[in-house]
Amino acid sequence: MASTQTYLKNLYAKSKPIEGTAILSYNQTAGYGQRNNSWETQNGLNIALSLVLLPAFLNPDKQYYLSMAVALAVKKAVEELSQQKVKLKWPNDIMVGDRKISGILIESNLFNSRVEKSYVGIGLNVNQIDFGSLKSTATSLSNISGKEYDLDHVCIMIMEWVERYYLQIKAGRLKELFEEYDEALYKKNEYITLLHSDDMTSKVLLKGVEENGKILVMHENGDLRAYLHGEVQIMKAQL
């Protein structure tokens, strides 16, 4: 399959399947992530998963809670499967140590000041061992645990955790969700390098993430500023 995200969007446009409908591929060839970065999976080794949610109960200014919920769901699944500590790198990466194991992409449509539908894409490295030129920045469940995993079992576990956190949003337990996400934030209270949209860089202290999804940082001159995704991105650590 070229892209689970594209396939699901086309399916929904034609037949409007029920909420929670998921498209799964173990051989995605044209997946994509934030800023149209490519996300490909080695045939039969990794997971590409997309599902549709209908969070009409969410105001647009609260839609980042959906990103938090999905990130925490993948985090919990990876921790349970690998017995390793997992962190969440703003805005959408799942990290083990300084290596990315999973990426998330959420594309939402708004209608009448509500989030009408959201296409949630999840890519997870499972049984891939060799990452070639990406070996210093990417990892997999097998790499960190030395085990081989049943892909169907991994998918079921991810979906179960997504359901739990989604129901947490529906129940209005947003403060609890935000605190858990903030605690799991990668590089919190550490210095990071931001790449700005004008290609300038700045060294800043990562203070956290705001409820609207902005990253909150302190510049070297003491200024506290919040940035939207697109205005800045966190540069990769040099290993």
N, C-alpha and C positions, 0 to 999 in steps of 0.2 A: 504494500500500500504506500502511496506517495506521502500522504499526511492524514493522520486521524482527525486533526482539527478541521481541515478543509472538508473531509468526507462528512463529518458530523454537521457542519454548517449547511452543506448541500442537502443532507438528509432532512434536517429540520425545516429548511425552506420548502421542501416538497411534501412532507408528511406530518410535521410537528409531533414527533414521538414524545412519550411521557417524560416527565422530569426524572433525571437519574439515568436516562439512556446513555450507555457507554459504548465507545468504539475502541477496539484494542488491536494493536499490531505488534508482532515480534520482528517485523521486517519493514520498518518505515524508511523510505528512501528520500523524501523531500520534506521532512519536518522543519519547523521553524520556531524561533523563540522571540524574545524581546529584540526590538530593533531589526527584525527579520534575520537575526543570526540563525544559521542552519543548525538542525539537530537531527542527526542520523543515528540509526541503531544498527549494530552488526546483526546479520541475519540469525534469528533464533536465540540471541544471547541477552537482549535487553527489552525493555518495555516502553511502548508509546501508547498512551491512554488519553482519551478525551471523553468528557461527559458533559451533558447539558443540565444546568440548574436554572430554576425560575424563582429567583429571590426577590419577588415583587414587594416583600416586606421591608426591603432595604432602600433607604434614601441614597441618592448618588453620593452624598458626602460621607456615607458610611460604607461604601462598596469595598474599601480596602480591607474591611473585616473578612470578606470572603477570601482574599489573598492570604491573610493571616491564618484562617481556618484550614485552607488546603495545605499551606506550608507546614503547619503543625501536624496535620494528618500524615503527610509523607515522612516528616521527622519521626513521629511515633512508630510508624511501620519500619523504617530503617533501623531505628534503635532496637526494636523488638527482634528483628531478624539478625542483626549483626552483633548486638551487645556492645555497641560502640557509642560514644557520645556524639551527638549531632547538633550542629548550629545552623542558623538561618541567616543567609547573607542577603541583605537588602539589594534589590527588591524581590528576587524570585529564585534564588539558588539555595540548594541544600548541600551543606558542607560537612565532610568528615575530616578533621584536621584542617589543612589548607587546600583540600582538594574537593572539587565539585562531584557529587554523586547523582544529583537530580536537578532538573530545571522545571519551572512552572510558568505557564502562560495563561492568563485569563483575559478573554475578550468579551466585553459586556455591551448590551444594547439597552439604551434608556428609552422609557416611554412614560409620559405623564408624571415626570419627576420621580420615577421609580426605576429600579433595575429590572427590566422586563425579563431578560434571559442572559445567561453567562455560559460561555463555552470554556471549560476548564481543561487545559492540556497539561499532561504530566509526562515527563521523560525520566526514566530511572535506569541507570546502569546496573545490571544484575550479574550476569555471568561472564562479561567481557573481562579479559585479563590484560591484553596488550592495547595500549592507547597511543602508541607511536610517539609523535611529536607532542602529544598532550599528556604524556605520562607524569609530568610534574604538576599538572593542574586538574587532572581527572582521576576518578577511582570508581570502584564498583563494589557491590556487596561481596562478591567472591574475592576481590583483592583484599578487602579488610578483614574477612573472616576465614578465608581458606576453604570455604564450603561452596557447593554448587546448589542452586535453588530451583525449585519448580516455579516457573513463571506464572502459571495459573494461580498458585497459592499466594504468591506475592501480590498479584493484582487484586485478589479477593481481600487480602489484608488492607491494602491501600483504600479500597472502596469502603470497607467497614469503618476505617478511621475517618474518612471524609464524611461519611454519614453522621458519625458521632459529633464532629465539630460543626457541621452544618446545622444540626439540630440545636447545638449550643447557641448559635447565632439566632435561630428562630425563637429560642426561649428568652432572648434578650440578655444573655449572660456575656455582655460585651466587655465589661471591665475585667472579668476573669480571663477572657480570651486574650485581651490586650496585654495583660500582665505576664501571661505565659509566653506570648510571642516576644515581648520586650526582654524577658529573662534569657531567651534562647538566641538573642541577636549576636551574630558573628562580629567579633572585633569591638564589641561595646566597651567603652571606656579605654580604648586603645587608639593610637594614632594610625590613620589611614591616609591614602592619597586619593583625592578626587580628580577626575578628569571632567572639566566643564565643557559645555556645548561649543565654546569658542576655542577649544583645544588647549586652553590653559590648564595647569594643574595647581593644586593647593594641598598642603599637608594640614590635616584637621584632626581634632579629637572627636570620635564618634560618641555622641551622647545618647542617641536612641532614635526612635521612629515615632512620629506623631500619628494620631488616629486617622488622619486623612491620607496617610501613606508617605508623607514627606520625611526625608531623612534629616535629623537634627544634629548639627555639628558645631564645634567651637573652633574658630580660626585662631591662628597663632597670636593675633593681636587682641584676643579675648572676645571678639564678636561672636554672638550666638546666632546661627542662621539655619533656616529650614529650606530644603530644596526638593522639588518634584523630580521624579524619575523622568529623564529626558533632558533636564537641566544639567545633571551631573550623573556620573557613574563611578563606582568604586573600582579603582585599578587593581589588577591582579597582583598578588604578592609575588615577589621574586624569591624563588626557592633555590 
